[in-house]
Amino acid sequence: MGPMTQQRSRLLGRALIAIAALQQIAILRQLGRRSFGVWLLLALLTAPLSALLGWVGYTLVVMNWDDPADYPPAKDDRTA
């Protein structure tokens, strides 16, 4: 396994978003199969994890490694 690249970062981000969505779909499918109290407890416990996975995944998808806006361009000391 090589170093993390921007393409691999975006692929990992998409996978995390998909996992978060699948987790919420699985919880919603349990609504009719369990009592409402148990379902509500499971939903409340898994919602923060899904939100965190979605947020981290989104951050990995939109992160720009080539030209980050947060940092000024580095000055080359050899040209001075």
Distance bins in CASP14 RR format, pairs under 12 A and 6 or more apart:
PFRMAT RR
TARGET T0000
AUTHOR 0000-0000-0000
RMODE 2
METHOD distances of the structure
MODEL  1
1 8 0 0 0 0 1 0 0 0 0 0 0
2 8 0 0 0 0 1 0 0 0 0 0 0
3 9 0 0 0 0 0 1 0 0 0 0 0
3 65 0 0 0 0 0 1 0 0 0 0 0
4 10 0 0 0 0 0 1 0 0 0 0 0
4 11 0 0 0 0 0 1 0 0 0 0 0
4 12 0 0 0 0 1 0 0 0 0 0 0
4 13 0 0 0 0 0 1 0 0 0 0 0
4 60 0 0 0 0 1 0 0 0 0 0 0
4 63 0 0 0 0 0 1 0 0 0 0 0
4 65 0 0 0 0 1 0 0 0 0 0 0
5 11 0 0 0 0 1 0 0 0 0 0 0
5 12 0 0 0 0 0 1 0 0 0 0 0
5 60 0 0 0 0 0 1 0 0 0 0 0
5 63 0 0 0 0 0 1 0 0 0 0 0
5 65 0 0 0 0 1 0 0 0 0 0 0
5 66 0 0 0 0 0 1 0 0 0 0 0
6 12 0 0 0 0 0 1 0 0 0 0 0
6 13 0 0 0 0 0 1 0 0 0 0 0
6 60 0 0 0 0 1 0 0 0 0 0 0
6 61 0 0 0 0 0 1 0 0 0 0 0
6 62 0 0 0 0 0 1 0 0 0 0 0
6 63 1 0 0 1 0 0 0 0 0 0 0
6 64 1 0 0 1 0 0 0 0 0 0 0
6 65 1 0 1 0 0 0 0 0 0 0 0
6 66 1 0 0 1 0 0 0 0 0 0 0
6 67 0 0 0 0 0 1 0 0 0 0 0
6 68 0 0 0 0 0 1 0 0 0 0 0
7 13 0 0 0 0 0 1 0 0 0 0 0
7 14 0 0 0 0 0 1 0 0 0 0 0
7 60 0 0 0 0 0 1 0 0 0 0 0
7 61 0 0 0 0 0 1 0 0 0 0 0
7 63 0 0 0 0 0 1 0 0 0 0 0
7 65 0 0 0 0 1 0 0 0 0 0 0
7 66 0 0 0 0 0 1 0 0 0 0 0
8 14 0 0 0 0 0 1 0 0 0 0 0
8 15 0 0 0 0 0 1 0 0 0 0 0
8 60 0 0 0 0 1 0 0 0 0 0 0
8 61 0 0 0 0 0 1 0 0 0 0 0
8 63 0 0 0 0 0 1 0 0 0 0 0
8 65 0 0 0 0 0 1 0 0 0 0 0
9 15 0 0 0 0 0 1 0 0 0 0 0
9 16 0 0 0 0 0 1 0 0 0 0 0
9 56 0 0 0 0 0 1 0 0 0 0 0
9 57 0 0 0 0 1 0 0 0 0 0 0
9 58 0 0 0 0 0 1 0 0 0 0 0
9 59 0 0 0 0 1 0 0 0 0 0 0
9 60 1 0 1 0 0 0 0 0 0 0 0
9 61 0 0 0 0 1 0 0 0 0 0 0
9 62 0 0 0 0 0 1 0 0 0 0 0
9 63 1 0 0 1 0 0 0 0 0 0 0
9 64 0 0 0 0 0 1 0 0 0 0 0
9 65 1 0 0 1 0 0 0 0 0 0 0
9 66 0 0 0 0 0 1 0 0 0 0 0
10 16 0 0 0 0 0 1 0 0 0 0 0
10 17 0 0 0 0 0 1 0 0 0 0 0
10 57 0 0 0 0 1 0 0 0 0 0 0
10 58 0 0 0 0 0 1 0 0 0 0 0
10 59 0 0 0 0 0 1 0 0 0 0 0
10 60 1 0 0 1 0 0 0 0 0 0 0
10 61 1 0 1 0 0 0 0 0 0 0 0
10 62 0 0 0 0 1 0 0 0 0 0 0
10 63 0 0 0 0 1 0 0 0 0 0 0
10 64 0 0 0 0 0 1 0 0 0 0 0
10 65 0 0 0 0 1 0 0 0 0 0 0
11 17 0 0 0 0 0 1 0 0 0 0 0
11 18 0 0 0 0 0 1 0 0 0 0 0
11 57 0 0 0 0 0 1 0 0 0 0 0
11 60 0 0 0 0 1 0 0 0 0 0 0
11 61 0 0 0 0 1 0 0 0 0 0 0
12 18 0 0 0 0 0 1 0 0 0 0 0
12 19 0 0 0 0 0 1 0 0 0 0 0
12 53 0 0 0 0 0 1 0 0 0 0 0
12 54 0 0 0 0 0 1 0 0 0 0 0
12 56 0 0 0 0 1 0 0 0 0 0 0
12 57 1 0 0 1 0 0 0 0 0 0 0
12 58 0 0 0 0 0 1 0 0 0 0 0
12 59 0 0 0 0 0 1 0 0 0 0 0
12 60 1 0 1 0 0 0 0 0 0 0 0
12 61 0 0 0 0 1 0 0 0 0 0 0
12 63 0 0 0 0 0 1 0 0 0 0 0
13 19 0 0 0 0 1 0 0 0 0 0 0
13 20 0 0 0 0 1 0 0 0 0 0 0
13 53 0 0 0 0 1 0 0 0 0 0 0
13 54 0 0 0 0 1 0 0 0 0 0 0
13 55 0 0 0 0 0 1 0 0 0 0 0
13 56 1 0 0 1 0 0 0 0 0 0 0
13 57 1 1 0 0 0 0 0 0 0 0 0
13 58 1 0 0 1 0 0 0 0 0 0 0
13 59 1 0 0 1 0 0 0 0 0 0 0
13 60 1 1 0 0 0 0 0 0 0 0 0
13 61 1 0 1 0 0 0 0 0 0 0 0
13 62 0 0 0 0 1 0 0 0 0 0 0
13 63 0 0 0 0 1 0 0 0 0 0 0
14 20 0 0 0 0 0 1 0 0 0 0 0
14 21 0 0 0 0 0 1 0 0 0 0 0
14 53 0 0 0 0 0 1 0 0 0 0 0
14 54 0 0 0 0 0 1 0 0 0 0 0
14 56 0 0 0 0 0 1 0 0 0 0 0
14 57 1 0 0 1 0 0 0 0 0 0 0
14 58 0 0 0 0 1 0 0 0 0 0 0
14 60 0 0 0 0 1 0 0 0 0 0 0
14 61 1 0 0 1 0 0 0 0 0 0 0
14 62 0 0 0 0 0 1 0 0 0 0 0
15 21 0 0 0 0 0 1 0 0 0 0 0
15 22 0 0 0 0 0 1 0 0 0 0 0
15 53 0 0 0 0 1 0 0 0 0 0 0
15 54 0 0 0 0 0 1 0 0 0 0 0
15 56 0 0 0 0 0 1 0 0 0 0 0
15 57 0 0 0 0 1 0 0 0 0 0 0
15 60 0 0 0 0 1 0 0 0 0 0 0
15 61 0 0 0 0 0 1 0 0 0 0 0
16 22 0 0 0 0 0 1 0 0 0 0 0
16 23 0 0 0 0 0 1 0 0 0 0 0
16 49 0 0 0 0 0 1 0 0 0 0 0
16 50 0 0 0 0 0 1 0 0 0 0 0
16 51 0 0 0 0 0 1 0 0 0 0 0
16 52 0 0 0 0 1 0 0 0 0 0 0
16 53 1 0 1 0 0 0 0 0 0 0 0
16 54 1 0 0 1 0 0 0 0 0 0 0
16 55 0 0 0 0 1 0 0 0 0 0 0
16 56 1 0 1 0 0 0 0 0 0 0 0
16 57 1 1 0 0 0 0 0 0 0 0 0
16 58 0 0 0 0 1 0 0 0 0 0 0
16 59 0 0 0 0 1 0 0 0 0 0 0
16 60 1 0 0 1 0 0 0 0 0 0 0
16 61 0 0 0 0 1 0 0 0 0 0 0
17 23 0 0 0 0 0 1 0 0 0 0 0
17 24 0 0 0 0 0 1 0 0 0 0 0
17 50 0 0 0 0 1 0 0 0 0 0 0
17 51 0 0 0 0 0 1 0 0 0 0 0
17 52 0 0 0 0 0 1 0 0 0 0 0
17 53 1 0 0 1 0 0 0 0 0 0 0
17 54 1 0 1 0 0 0 0 0 0 0 0
17 55 0 0 0 0 1 0 0 0 0 0 0
17 56 0 0 0 0 1 0 0 0 0 0 0
17 57 1 0 1 0 0 0 0 0 0 0 0
17 58 1 0 0 1 0 0 0 0 0 0 0
17 59 0 0 0 0 0 1 0 0 0 0 0
17 60 0 0 0 0 1 0 0 0 0 0 0
17 61 1 0 0 1 0 0 0 0 0 0 0
17 62 0 0 0 0 0 1 0 0 0 0 0
18 24 0 0 0 0 0 1 0 0 0 0 0
18 25 0 0 0 0 0 1 0 0 0 0 0
18 50 0 0 0 0 0 1 0 0 0 0 0
18 53 0 0 0 0 1 0 0 0 0 0 0
18 54 0 0 0 0 1 0 0 0 0 0 0
18 57 0 0 0 0 1 0 0 0 0 0 0
18 58 0 0 0 0 0 1 0 0 0 0 0
18 61 0 0 0 0 0 1 0 0 0 0 0
19 25 0 0 0 0 0 1 0 0 0 0 0
19 26 0 0 0 0 0 1 0 0 0 0 0
19 46 0 0 0 0 0 1 0 0 0 0 0
19 49 0 0 0 0 1 0 0 0 0 0 0
19 50 0 0 0 0 1 0 0 0 0 0 0
19 52 0 0 0 0 0 1 0 0 0 0 0
19 53 1 0 1 0 0 0 0 0 0 0 0
19 54 0 0 0 0 1 0 0 0 0 0 0
19 56 0 0 0 0 0 1 0 0 0 0 0
19 57 0 0 0 0 1 0 0 0 0 0 0
20 26 0 0 0 0 0 1 0 0 0 0 0
20 27 0 0 0 0 0 1 0 0 0 0 0
20 46 0 0 0 0 1 0 0 0 0 0 0
20 47 0 0 0 0 0 1 0 0 0 0 0
20 48 0 0 0 0 0 1 0 0 0 0 0
20 49 1 0 0 1 0 0 0 0 0 0 0
20 50 1 0 1 0 0 0 0 0 0 0 0
20 51 1 0 0 1 0 0 0 0 0 0 0
20 52 0 0 0 0 1 0 0 0 0 0 0
20 53 1 1 0 0 0 0 0 0 0 0 0
20 54 1 0 1 0 0 0 0 0 0 0 0
20 55 0 0 0 0 1 0 0 0 0 0 0
20 56 0 0 0 0 1 0 0 0 0 0 0
20 57 1 0 0 1 0 0 0 0 0 0 0
20 58 0 0 0 0 1 0 0 0 0 0 0
21 27 0 0 0 0 0 1 0 0 0 0 0
21 28 0 0 0 0 0 1 0 0 0 0 0
21 50 1 0 0 1 0 0 0 0 0 0 0
21 51 0 0 0 0 0 1 0 0 0 0 0
21 53 0 0 0 0 1 0 0 0 0 0 0
21 54 0 0 0 0 1 0 0 0 0 0 0
21 57 0 0 0 0 0 1 0 0 0 0 0
21 58 0 0 0 0 0 1 0 0 0 0 0
22 28 0 0 0 0 0 1 0 0 0 0 0
22 29 0 0 0 0 0 1 0 0 0 0 0
22 46 0 0 0 0 0 1 0 0 0 0 0
22 50 0 0 0 0 1 0 0 0 0 0 0
22 53 0 0 0 0 0 1 0 0 0 0 0
22 54 0 0 0 0 0 1 0 0 0 0 0
23 29 0 0 0 0 0 1 0 0 0 0 0
23 30 0 0 0 0 0 1 0 0 0 0 0
23 42 0 0 0 0 0 1 0 0 0 0 0
23 43 0 0 0 0 0 1 0 0 0 0 0
23 45 0 0 0 0 0 1 0 0 0 0 0
23 46 1 0 0 1 0 0 0 0 0 0 0
23 47 0 0 0 0 1 0 0 0 0 0 0
23 48 0 0 0 0 0 1 0 0 0 0 0
23 49 1 0 0 1 0 0 0 0 0 0 0
23 50 1 0 1 0 0 0 0 0 0 0 0
23 51 0 0 0 0 0 1 0 0 0 0 0
23 52 0 0 0 0 0 1 0 0 0 0 0
23 53 1 0 0 1 0 0 0 0 0 0 0
23 54 0 0 0 0 1 0 0 0 0 0 0
24 30 0 0 0 0 0 1 0 0 0 0 0
24 31 0 0 0 0 0 1 0 0 0 0 0
24 42 0 0 0 0 0 1 0 0 0 0 0
24 43 0 0 0 0 1 0 0 0 0 0 0
24 46 1 0 0 1 0 0 0 0 0 0 0
24 47 1 0 0 1 0 0 0 0 0 0 0
24 48 0 0 0 0 0 1 0 0 0 0 0
24 49 0 0 0 0 1 0 0 0 0 0 0
24 50 1 0 1 0 0 0 0 0 0 0 0
24 51 0 0 0 0 1 0 0 0 0 0 0
24 53 0 0 0 0 1 0 0 0 0 0 0
24 54 0 0 0 0 0 1 0 0 0 0 0
25 31 0 0 0 0 0 1 0 0 0 0 0
25 43 0 0 0 0 0 1 0 0 0 0 0
25 46 0 0 0 0 0 1 0 0 0 0 0
25 50 0 0 0 0 0 1 0 0 0 0 0
26 33 0 0 0 0 0 1 0 0 0 0 0
26 39 0 0 0 0 0 1 0 0 0 0 0
26 42 0 0 0 0 1 0 0 0 0 0 0
26 43 0 0 0 0 0 1 0 0 0 0 0
26 46 0 0 0 0 1 0 0 0 0 0 0
26 50 0 0 0 0 0 1 0 0 0 0 0
27 33 0 0 0 0 0 1 0 0 0 0 0
27 34 0 0 0 0 0 1 0 0 0 0 0
27 38 0 0 0 0 0 1 0 0 0 0 0
27 39 1 0 0 1 0 0 0 0 0 0 0
27 40 0 0 0 0 0 1 0 0 0 0 0
27 41 0 0 0 0 0 1 0 0 0 0 0
27 42 1 0 1 0 0 0 0 0 0 0 0
27 43 1 0 1 0 0 0 0 0 0 0 0
27 44 0 0 0 0 1 0 0 0 0 0 0
27 45 0 0 0 0 1 0 0 0 0 0 0
27 46 1 0 1 0 0 0 0 0 0 0 0
27 47 0 0 0 0 1 0 0 0 0 0 0
27 49 0 0 0 0 0 1 0 0 0 0 0
27 50 0 0 0 0 1 0 0 0 0 0 0
28 34 0 0 0 0 0 1 0 0 0 0 0
28 39 0 0 0 0 1 0 0 0 0 0 0
28 40 0 0 0 0 0 1 0 0 0 0 0
28 42 0 0 0 0 0 1 0 0 0 0 0
28 43 0 0 0 0 1 0 0 0 0 0 0
28 46 0 0 0 0 0 1 0 0 0 0 0
28 47 0 0 0 0 0 1 0 0 0 0 0
28 50 0 0 0 0 0 1 0 0 0 0 0
29 39 0 0 0 0 0 1 0 0 0 0 0
29 42 0 0 0 0 0 1 0 0 0 0 0
29 43 0 0 0 0 0 1 0 0 0 0 0
30 36 0 0 0 0 0 1 0 0 0 0 0
30 37 0 0 0 0 0 1 0 0 0 0 0
30 38 0 0 0 0 1 0 0 0 0 0 0
30 39 1 0 1 0 0 0 0 0 0 0 0
30 40 0 0 0 0 0 1 0 0 0 0 0
30 41 0 0 0 0 0 1 0 0 0 0 0
30 42 1 0 0 1 0 0 0 0 0 0 0
30 43 0 0 0 0 1 0 0 0 0 0 0
30 46 0 0 0 0 0 1 0 0 0 0 0
31 37 0 0 0 0 0 1 0 0 0 0 0
31 38 0 0 0 0 0 1 0 0 0 0 0
31 39 1 0 1 0 0 0 0 0 0 0 0
31 40 0 0 0 0 1 0 0 0 0 0 0
31 42 0 0 0 0 1 0 0 0 0 0 0
31 43 0 0 0 0 1 0 0 0 0 0 0
32 38 0 0 0 0 0 1 0 0 0 0 0
32 39 1 0 0 1 0 0 0 0 0 0 0
33 39 0 0 0 0 1 0 0 0 0 0 0
33 42 0 0 0 0 0 1 0 0 0 0 0
34 40 0 0 0 0 1 0 0 0 0 0 0
34 41 0 0 0 0 1 0 0 0 0 0 0
34 42 1 0 0 1 0 0 0 0 0 0 0
34 43 0 0 0 0 0 1 0 0 0 0 0
35 41 0 0 0 0 1 0 0 0 0 0 0
35 42 0 0 0 0 0 1 0 0 0 0 0
36 42 0 0 0 0 0 1 0 0 0 0 0
36 43 0 0 0 0 0 1 0 0 0 0 0
37 43 0 0 0 0 1 0 0 0 0 0 0
37 44 0 0 0 0 1 0 0 0 0 0 0
37 45 0 0 0 0 0 1 0 0 0 0 0
38 44 0 0 0 0 0 1 0 0 0 0 0
38 45 0 0 0 0 0 1 0 0 0 0 0
39 45 0 0 0 0 0 1 0 0 0 0 0
39 46 0 0 0 0 0 1 0 0 0 0 0
40 46 0 0 0 0 0 1 0 0 0 0 0
40 47 0 0 0 0 0 1 0 0 0 0 0
41 47 0 0 0 0 0 1 0 0 0 0 0
42 49 0 0 0 0 0 1 0 0 0 0 0
42 50 0 0 0 0 0 1 0 0 0 0 0
43 49 0 0 0 0 0 1 0 0 0 0 0
43 50 0 0 0 0 1 0 0 0 0 0 0
44 50 0 0 0 0 0 1 0 0 0 0 0
44 51 0 0 0 0 0 1 0 0 0 0 0
46 52 0 0 0 0 0 1 0 0 0 0 0
46 53 0 0 0 0 0 1 0 0 0 0 0
47 53 0 0 0 0 0 1 0 0 0 0 0
47 54 0 0 0 0 0 1 0 0 0 0 0
48 54 0 0 0 0 0 1 0 0 0 0 0
48 55 0 0 0 0 0 1 0 0 0 0 0
49 55 0 0 0 0 0 1 0 0 0 0 0
49 56 0 0 0 0 0 1 0 0 0 0 0
50 56 0 0 0 0 0 1 0 0 0 0 0
50 57 0 0 0 0 0 1 0 0 0 0 0
51 57 0 0 0 0 0 1 0 0 0 0 0
51 58 0 0 0 0 0 1 0 0 0 0 0
52 58 0 0 0 0 0 1 0 0 0 0 0
52 59 0 0 0 0 0 1 0 0 0 0 0
53 59 0 0 0 0 0 1 0 0 0 0 0
53 60 0 0 0 0 0 1 0 0 0 0 0
54 60 0 0 0 0 1 0 0 0 0 0 0
54 61 0 0 0 0 1 0 0 0 0 0 0
54 62 0 0 0 0 0 1 0 0 0 0 0
55 61 0 0 0 0 0 1 0 0 0 0 0
55 62 0 0 0 0 0 1 0 0 0 0 0
56 62 0 0 0 0 0 1 0 0 0 0 0
56 63 0 0 0 0 0 1 0 0 0 0 0
57 63 0 0 0 0 1 0 0 0 0 0 0
62 68 0 0 0 0 0 1 0 0 0 0 0
62 69 0 0 0 0 0 1 0 0 0 0 0
63 69 0 0 0 0 0 1 0 0 0 0 0
63 70 0 0 0 0 0 1 0 0 0 0 0
64 70 0 0 0 0 1 0 0 0 0 0 0
64 71 0 0 0 0 0 1 0 0 0 0 0
65 71 0 0 0 0 0 1 0 0 0 0 0
66 73 0 0 0 0 0 1 0 0 0 0 0
67 73 0 0 0 0 1 0 0 0 0 0 0
68 74 0 0 0 0 0 1 0 0 0 0 0
END
